[in-house]
Amino acid sequence: MSSINGYPAHEIETHYLANLTDYTASSIRSRIELLKNKIAENAQPVFVSLGENCGPGNRMRDAGVNTMGSNYFDNLVVRVENIPKILDCDSSGVLSLKSLSVGRWEAHDSVYDEEFAIYFHHYFHLPGRLEKDSMERGYRTRRIDEADIPLFLSQVRAQFEYLAVKFRLIAEAPFRKVYVVRQVEGGEMEESSLIPLEQALASFGAKTSNSFRSSLAPIQPSREIAIFASSPSSKTANAGGR
């Protein structure tokens, strides 16, 4: 077999099949136990991206403040007003095959979850299928077929099941969390979007003490971010003061 869904077989072997052992039930349990230990030993503030896209997560990585590594929303595209729905159901039902289709985001094919309005923009594809790429706006764009969705779904679903557990464990931890969300389109974020988000974070275990908006200018003068900061518990505050 030289190819699957247009991907060279060696690409699937190298970039997909070789990584499947990272997402078995036992390996995920091991990751969760390691994460619990890391959380238990942490007394520093933890920055967590809520999207709307990969921008906040990338900036946190560049600044070296993503001390807990990748989180659930780091590489997703999801509008601010849709985030509470994901949190309210604890991500249950996300990545159901019946809700997935191939959409378009930033001139690229991108797998779209219609139930939760999420673009899984960095998933469901591998390098190597160049013969199915095309040129738009002067640069090469990624192509994804509907048949690619079930091919990659088990791996992507396992990743996000782990990341959902990770998000909750961090949200429920006693140390201070700083949640950052950036609106990509539509101008200034409205209170009507921010209040449900703050309520969803609170019900998720992330008790927020304050929230505020601040401009990204001069870096992105037409876009805004919102920050939700949770206060550490007295136990964590005392530990940090020793």
KEBANU-390863 format. One record per residue (C-alpha): residue in one letter; x negated, y, z. Coordinates in nm, 3 decimals, padded with zeros to 5 digits, m for minus. Layout:
N
- r; x; y; z
- A; X; Y; Z
...
***
This chain:
242
- r; x; y; z
- M; 00.000; 00.000; 00.000
- S; m00.168; 00.319; m00.118
- S; 00.089; 00.572; 00.010
- I; 00.400; 00.615; 00.225
- N; 00.644; 00.895; 00.147
- G; 00.373; 01.046; m00.071
- Y; 00.113; 01.049; 00.208
- P; m00.211; 00.857; 00.141
- A; m00.214; 00.544; 00.357
- H; m00.547; 00.636; 00.517
- E; m00.400; 00.968; 00.635
- I; m00.116; 00.786; 00.811
- E; m00.364; 00.542; 00.964
- T; m00.602; 00.815; 01.085
- H; m00.365; 01.088; 01.197
- Y; m00.053; 00.898; 01.298
- L; m00.084; 00.525; 01.369
- A; m00.412; 00.568; 01.557
- N; m00.240; 00.808; 01.798
- L; 00.070; 00.603; 01.875
- T; m00.091; 00.449; 02.185
- D; m00.095; 00.801; 02.336
- Y; 00.285; 00.797; 02.346
- T; 00.374; 00.457; 02.489
- A; 00.587; 00.446; 02.804
- S; 00.289; 00.339; 03.016
- S; 00.058; 00.608; 02.882
- I; 00.325; 00.875; 02.940
- R; 00.372; 00.753; 03.298
- S; m00.004; 00.780; 03.348
- R; m00.003; 01.133; 03.209
- I; 00.279; 01.233; 03.442
- E; 00.093; 01.098; 03.747
- L; m00.219; 01.290; 03.647
- L; m00.008; 01.602; 03.598
- K; 00.151; 01.562; 03.942
- N; m00.194; 01.548; 04.099
- K; m00.303; 01.857; 03.907
- I; 00.009; 02.044; 04.015
- A; m00.038; 01.941; 04.379
- E; m00.394; 02.079; 04.378
- N; m00.305; 02.407; 04.207
- A; m00.256; 02.734; 04.397
- Q; m00.309; 02.976; 04.108
- P; m00.039; 03.142; 03.894
- V; 00.056; 02.940; 03.588
- F; 00.157; 03.104; 03.260
- V; 00.426; 02.927; 03.057
- S; 00.548; 03.018; 02.708
- L; 00.919; 03.013; 02.627
- G; 00.869; 03.094; 02.258
- E; 01.035; 03.226; 02.036
- N; 00.748; 03.085; 01.838
- C; 00.386; 02.979; 01.886
- G; 00.266; 03.340; 01.938
- P; 00.282; 03.355; 02.320
- G; 00.128; 03.011; 02.358
- N; m00.157; 03.100; 02.122
- R; m00.230; 03.420; 02.315
- M; m00.235; 03.230; 02.643
- R; m00.482; 02.979; 02.500
- D; m00.699; 03.260; 02.363
- A; m00.696; 03.430; 02.705
- G; m00.767; 03.105; 02.887
- V; m00.462; 03.134; 03.114
- N; m00.276; 02.818; 03.000
- T; m00.428; 02.627; 03.290
- M; m00.173; 02.345; 03.266
- G; m00.229; 02.291; 02.893
- S; 00.043; 02.272; 02.630
- N; 00.406; 02.317; 02.731
- Y; 00.745; 02.242; 02.580
- F; 00.802; 02.567; 02.389
- D; 00.442; 02.637; 02.285
- N; 00.480; 02.523; 01.924
- L; 00.855; 02.550; 01.864
- V; 01.054; 02.819; 01.686
- V; 01.378; 02.884; 01.876
- R; 01.568; 03.207; 01.926
- V; 01.591; 03.356; 02.276
- E; 01.966; 03.308; 02.302
- N; 01.933; 02.933; 02.233
- I; 01.673; 02.859; 02.502
- P; 01.927; 02.840; 02.792
- K; 02.115; 02.559; 02.614
- I; 01.795; 02.353; 02.600
- L; 01.720; 02.418; 02.966
- D; 02.078; 02.360; 03.082
- C; 02.082; 02.007; 02.939
- D; 01.722; 01.935; 03.045
- S; 01.636; 01.880; 02.676
- S; 01.873; 01.581; 02.658
- G; 01.989; 01.533; 02.300
- V; 01.704; 01.728; 02.144
- L; 01.557; 01.543; 01.843
- S; 01.864; 01.331; 01.779
- L; 01.820; 01.196; 01.427
- K; 02.173; 01.291; 01.324
- S; 02.095; 01.659; 01.398
- L; 01.766; 01.680; 01.207
- S; 01.718; 01.812; 00.857
- V; 01.451; 01.986; 00.652
- G; 01.485; 02.365; 00.666
- R; 01.258; 02.657; 00.580
- W; 01.056; 02.880; 00.809
- E; 00.791; 03.130; 00.697
- A; 00.791; 02.987; 00.343
- H; 00.721; 02.635; 00.471
- D; 00.941; 02.331; 00.499
- S; 01.015; 02.275; 00.867
- V; 01.223; 02.011; 01.045
- Y; 01.529; 02.177; 01.199
- D; 01.740; 02.053; 01.490
- E; 02.086; 02.185; 01.405
- E; 02.233; 02.110; 01.749
- F; 01.981; 02.327; 01.936
- A; 01.867; 02.558; 01.652
- I; 01.501; 02.455; 01.688
- Y; 01.241; 02.450; 01.413
- F; 00.974; 02.187; 01.483
- H; 00.739; 02.385; 01.268
- H; 00.412; 02.209; 01.356
- Y; 00.544; 01.854; 01.349
- F; 00.669; 01.585; 01.110
- H; 00.386; 01.624; 00.862
- L; 00.022; 01.535; 00.807
- P; m00.256; 01.685; 00.599
- G; m00.329; 01.505; 00.277
- R; m00.012; 01.528; 00.069
- L; m00.145; 01.810; m00.142
- E; 00.021; 01.688; m00.458
- K; 00.358; 01.784; m00.305
- D; 00.251; 02.133; m00.205
- S; 00.332; 02.439; m00.412
- M; 00.231; 02.801; m00.433
- E; 00.455; 03.077; m00.296
- R; 00.352; 03.438; m00.235
- G; 00.004; 03.347; m00.352
- Y; m00.070; 03.074; m00.097
- R; m00.010; 02.702; m00.063
- T; 00.304; 02.598; 00.125
- R; 00.383; 02.277; 00.310
- R; 00.644; 02.034; 00.177
- I; 00.840; 01.790; 00.393
- D; 01.087; 01.531; 00.265
- E; 01.395; 01.408; 00.452
- A; 01.230; 01.064; 00.456
- D; 00.944; 01.206; 00.664
- I; 01.178; 01.265; 00.961
- P; 01.228; 00.900; 01.066
- L; 00.865; 00.827; 00.980
- F; 00.736; 01.065; 01.248
- L; 01.035; 01.083; 01.483
- S; 00.926; 00.827; 01.743
- Q; 00.596; 01.004; 01.802
- V; 00.743; 01.355; 01.810
- R; 01.028; 01.245; 02.039
- A; 00.784; 01.081; 02.283
- Q; 00.572; 01.397; 02.289
- F; 00.870; 01.613; 02.380
- E; 01.007; 01.370; 02.636
- Y; 00.675; 01.407; 02.817
- L; 00.667; 01.785; 02.769
- A; 01.023; 01.813; 02.908
- V; 00.916; 01.632; 03.226
- K; 00.606; 01.852; 03.242
- F; 00.811; 02.170; 03.207
- R; 01.042; 02.067; 03.492
- L; 00.757; 01.963; 03.723
- I; 00.586; 02.298; 03.671
- A; 00.916; 02.486; 03.714
- E; 00.984; 02.311; 04.045
- A; 00.628; 02.349; 04.177
- P; 00.574; 02.599; 04.462
- F; 00.305; 02.810; 04.295
- R; 00.381; 03.130; 04.102
- K; 00.491; 03.091; 03.742
- V; 00.488; 03.360; 03.474
- Y; 00.727; 03.277; 03.188
- V; 00.674; 03.474; 02.868
- V; 00.915; 03.492; 02.574
- R; 00.872; 03.698; 02.258
- Q; 01.151; 03.785; 02.022
- V; 01.036; 03.745; 01.663
- E; 01.333; 03.889; 01.477
- G; 01.620; 04.124; 01.551
- G; 01.455; 04.415; 01.730
- E; 01.469; 04.475; 02.103
- M; 01.592; 04.190; 02.322
- E; 01.928; 04.261; 02.482
- E; 02.023; 04.202; 02.843
- S; 02.294; 03.973; 02.708
- S; 02.014; 03.736; 02.599
- L; 01.784; 03.782; 02.897
- I; 02.037; 03.732; 03.177
- P; 02.145; 03.380; 03.065
- L; 01.778; 03.291; 03.021
- E; 01.694; 03.405; 03.373
- Q; 01.993; 03.212; 03.509
- A; 01.888; 02.899; 03.320
- L; 01.536; 02.924; 03.458
- A; 01.675; 02.960; 03.810
- S; 01.903; 02.658; 03.776
- F; 01.609; 02.465; 03.630
- G; 01.418; 02.514; 03.953
- A; 01.221; 02.821; 03.843
- K; 01.339; 03.072; 04.102
- T; 01.263; 03.415; 03.957
- S; 01.206; 03.717; 04.176
- N; 01.196; 03.978; 03.901
- S; 01.206; 04.022; 03.527
- F; 01.101; 04.303; 03.302
- R; 01.038; 04.389; 02.940
- S; 00.730; 04.550; 02.800
- S; 00.622; 04.645; 02.451
- L; 00.348; 04.452; 02.274
- A; 00.232; 04.779; 02.114
- P; m00.013; 04.851; 01.970
- I; m00.063; 04.484; 01.876
- Q; 00.297; 04.426; 01.760
- P; 00.476; 04.761; 01.795
- S; 00.804; 04.637; 01.645
- R; 00.842; 04.334; 01.868
- E; 00.899; 04.287; 02.238
- I; 00.830; 04.036; 02.508
- A; 01.011; 03.953; 02.829
- I; 00.837; 03.822; 03.138
- F; 01.001; 03.629; 03.419
- A; 00.781; 03.593; 03.727
- S; 00.857; 03.356; 04.013
- S; 00.727; 03.417; 04.363
- P; 00.515; 03.142; 04.520
- S; 00.654; 02.967; 04.824
- S; 00.510; 03.061; 05.163
- K; 00.322; 02.731; 05.166
- T; 00.142; 02.814; 04.843
- A; 00.086; 03.177; 04.940
- N; m00.078; 03.069; 05.267
- A; m00.291; 02.815; 05.088
- G; m00.408; 03.077; 04.842
- G; m00.502; 03.309; 05.127
- R; m00.733; 03.068; 05.302
***
